[in-house]
Amino acid sequence: MNEAAYASEAAPAPERPILRLSGVVRRYPEGEGFLEILRGTDLTLWPGQAVALAAPSGAGKSTLLHIAGLLEKADGGEVEIDGRPTSGMNDSQRTALRRNQIGFVYQFHHLLPEFTALENVMTPQMIAGLSKDEARRRASQLLDYLGLAARGTHRQSQLSGGEQQRVAIARAVANAPSLLLADEPTGNLDPETADRVFNAMMALVRATGLAALIATHNLELAARMDRRLTLRNGLVVELQ
C-alpha cells in the first residue's frame, strides 16, 4: 500500500485534538440508587497518538470506549470528536459521525463469515457510499499494507486468529477515520501473534495520523504506546 496516499486521505488536521472528553459522567441504575462508573472524567487524544487504557476488569474501560465512540450517551459532560461537540446531536447525526470518523476493533474480530477478507473490508466503504470498484481498490491496499495480500479471497474459517484480527483492523480503518478505539484487540492471541497484530495497528497510526485509544491488560504492549492511562474511582489518571 502507498502510505503517503493513504495518509493524505486519512490524516486529520493536527492543530486540535481528535477526542476530548470533558467532565463525562456515566451511571447505571442499581437497586434504589445508581452505580456511578465515570465521575466527571476528562481525556484528550491528539492526532498520531497511540494511548493505552490499562485498568482492572470492572473499572469502566469498555464504558469509556463506548461513550468515546458514541455507542452510549453520557449522563453528563461533553464528548467532542475532531472539534465537534456531540451532546446535542440526534441519533442520525451520531451515527453519521461514528461511521465516518471512528473505527472500532474488538477482542473478537466479528468478521462476516460468509464474506471473504476483501469483502469484509469493502463492506463499510460501500455502506458509506463508495463505489464497488473504489472500495475494492482501497480494501486491497489495506490488506496488502497489513501483509494479507494473498489472503483477500479467504473467508474467516480459512484465516488464523492473527489474520482475522488484522482483517478486523483493516475494516476499522477502511473509511479513513480520525479516531480508532480498540477494546483488548490482542486479548485472544498468543504473545507472538499479539505482537504482530499490535505492530500492524501501530503502523497504521503512524502512517495515517490516527488517534488511537487501546484498552489492554497487556502491560508490555501498553509500555510501547505514547501514553498510558488508567481509571481510578471513575476518573482517568495518567501513568508515568
Secondary structure, DSSP 4 states (H G I P E B T S, - for coil): --HHHHHHHHPPPTTS-SEEEEEEEEEEEETTEEEEEEEEEEEEE-TT-EEEE---TTSSHHHHHHHHTTSS--SEEEEEETTEE-TT--HHHHHHHHHHHEEEE-SS----TTSBHHHHHHHHHHHTT--HHHHHHHHHHHHHHTT-GGGTT-BGGGS-HHHHHHHHHHHHTTT--SEEEEESTTTTS-HHHHHHHHHHHHHHHHHH--EEEEE-S-HHHHHTSSEEEEEETTEEEEE-
